[in-house]
Amino acid sequence: MNDRWQINGLPLPDPLIDLIESGRWRHPGDEVLRQLIPWLDDPLDFMTTIDELRLHNRLIAELGTDTLEFFQIGRGSAGRPIVLPWLDLDQAVFIAECRYAGDDIAVALDYRTNPADPRVLATALPAARHCSWRQVTPTFTQFVDALHLR
């Protein structure tokens, strides 16, 4: 795989590359997304190009320690295992984020389960003082199929 289709050193899944290249990686509509991720009350926007994916993932990686802790995002490379409800930033690629600043929601690929077909996670609103991460689908392929993007 060439570096063009990598984010933070992680290869994008082949179905995502195909969808981006064909222009079919686009938001399916708020209601369709709400049916798949019912715990997200606020709207999301998909990152639809490789440049947009790179930019937004770089900006997330640059967030301060307190912000990352609020979103329960850690770094497995720091020497401790990161498990749900935390997201391992070193093993994740964000693919969608809140449409409106302050909504504090996102969707990410989680490579801890399968590097070729990572699971899809979404933030869950904070119950206490932190957000957490919940599984949307066990694989990206299932996410795409559930949204009828192919």
C-alpha positions as CSV (number, residue, x, y, z in Angstrom):
1,M,0.0,0.0,0.0
2,N,1.4,3.4,-0.8
3,D,1.6,6.2,1.8
4,R,-1.2,8.1,0.0
5,W,-3.8,6.0,1.6
6,Q,-2.4,6.1,5.1
7,I,-3.4,8.3,8.0
8,N,-1.0,8.4,11.0
9,G,0.8,5.4,9.5
10,L,-2.4,3.3,9.4
11,P,-3.7,2.0,6.1
12,L,-7.2,3.0,5.2
13,P,-9.5,0.0,4.6
14,D,-9.9,-0.9,0.9
15,P,-13.6,-0.3,1.0
16,L,-13.0,3.3,2.2
17,I,-10.4,3.9,-0.4
18,D,-12.8,2.7,-3.1
19,L,-15.6,4.9,-1.8
20,I,-13.4,8.0,-1.7
21,E,-12.0,7.4,-5.1
22,S,-15.4,6.9,-6.6
23,G,-17.0,9.8,-4.8
24,R,-19.4,7.6,-2.9
25,W,-17.9,8.3,0.6
26,R,-20.5,10.9,1.6
27,H,-22.9,11.5,4.4
28,P,-26.0,9.2,4.0
29,G,-28.3,11.7,5.7
30,D,-28.9,12.5,9.4
31,E,-31.8,10.1,9.8
32,V,-30.0,7.1,8.3
33,L,-27.0,7.8,10.5
34,R,-29.2,8.2,13.6
35,Q,-30.7,4.8,12.9
36,L,-27.3,3.2,13.0
37,I,-25.9,5.3,15.9
38,P,-29.1,6.2,18.0
39,W,-27.1,7.5,21.0
40,L,-25.8,10.4,18.9
41,D,-28.4,13.2,19.1
42,D,-26.3,15.8,17.2
43,P,-25.4,15.7,13.5
44,L,-22.1,14.5,12.1
45,D,-20.1,15.4,9.0
46,F,-18.1,12.8,7.1
47,M,-14.5,13.6,6.1
48,T,-14.8,12.9,2.4
49,T,-11.3,13.3,0.9
50,I,-7.9,12.0,1.9
51,D,-6.8,15.6,2.5
52,E,-9.7,16.3,4.8
53,L,-9.0,13.0,6.7
54,R,-5.3,13.9,7.1
55,L,-6.1,17.5,8.3
56,H,-8.7,16.5,10.9
57,N,-6.7,13.6,12.2
58,R,-3.7,15.8,12.6
59,L,-5.7,18.4,14.5
60,I,-7.0,15.8,16.8
61,A,-3.5,14.5,17.5
62,E,-2.5,18.0,18.4
63,L,-5.2,18.4,21.2
64,G,-3.9,19.0,24.7
65,T,-3.8,16.3,27.4
66,D,-6.8,17.6,29.3
67,T,-9.0,17.5,26.1
68,L,-7.8,14.1,25.1
69,E,-8.6,12.8,28.6
70,F,-12.1,14.4,28.5
71,F,-12.7,12.4,25.3
72,Q,-11.1,9.3,26.8
73,I,-8.4,9.2,24.1
74,G,-5.0,7.7,25.1
75,R,-1.9,6.6,23.4
76,G,-1.0,2.9,23.5
77,S,2.5,3.8,22.5
78,A,2.9,5.5,25.9
79,G,3.4,2.0,27.3
80,R,0.0,1.2,28.8
81,P,-2.8,-0.7,27.0
82,I,-5.8,1.3,26.0
83,V,-9.1,-0.5,26.1
84,L,-12.7,0.5,25.7
85,P,-14.3,2.8,26.7
86,W,-11.1,4.6,25.7
87,L,-9.9,5.1,22.2
88,D,-6.2,4.5,21.4
89,L,-5.1,7.5,19.2
90,D,-2.2,5.5,17.9
91,Q,-4.6,2.8,16.5
92,A,-7.5,5.1,15.3
93,V,-8.5,7.2,12.3
94,F,-11.3,9.6,12.7
95,I,-13.8,9.5,9.8
96,A,-16.6,11.8,11.0
97,E,-17.0,14.6,13.5
98,C,-19.5,17.0,14.9
99,R,-21.2,19.3,12.5
100,Y,-21.4,22.0,15.1
101,A,-18.5,23.0,17.3
102,G,-19.1,22.0,20.9
103,D,-21.3,19.0,20.2
104,D,-18.3,16.8,21.2
105,I,-19.1,13.8,19.0
106,A,-17.0,11.8,16.5
107,V,-16.8,8.5,14.7
108,A,-13.4,6.6,14.3
109,L,-12.0,3.5,12.9
110,D,-10.4,1.4,15.7
111,Y,-7.6,-0.7,14.4
112,R,-7.1,-2.6,17.7
113,T,-9.5,-5.4,16.4
114,N,-8.5,-5.8,12.8
115,P,-6.0,-3.7,10.8
116,A,-7.6,-4.7,7.4
117,D,-11.2,-4.1,8.5
118,P,-11.2,-2.1,11.7
119,R,-14.3,-1.8,13.9
120,V,-16.2,1.5,14.0
121,L,-16.6,3.4,17.3
122,A,-18.5,6.6,18.1
123,T,-18.4,8.8,21.1
124,A,-21.1,8.5,23.8
125,L,-22.1,11.7,25.6
126,P,-20.5,12.2,28.9
127,A,-22.4,10.6,31.8
128,A,-20.0,12.1,34.3
129,R,-16.9,14.1,33.5
130,H,-15.7,12.2,30.4
131,C,-17.0,11.1,27.0
132,S,-16.6,7.4,26.2
133,W,-16.4,5.3,23.1
134,R,-19.0,2.7,22.0
135,Q,-18.9,0.2,19.2
136,V,-21.1,1.0,16.2
137,T,-20.2,-2.0,14.1
138,P,-17.6,-4.8,14.5
139,T,-16.0,-3.9,11.1
140,F,-15.9,-1.0,8.7
141,T,-17.4,-3.2,6.0
142,Q,-20.5,-3.7,8.2
143,F,-20.7,0.1,8.7
144,V,-20.6,0.7,5.0
145,D,-23.2,-2.0,4.4
146,A,-25.5,-0.7,7.1
147,L,-25.4,2.8,5.5
148,H,-25.9,1.3,2.0
149,L,-23.0,3.2,0.6
150,R,-21.9,0.6,-2.0
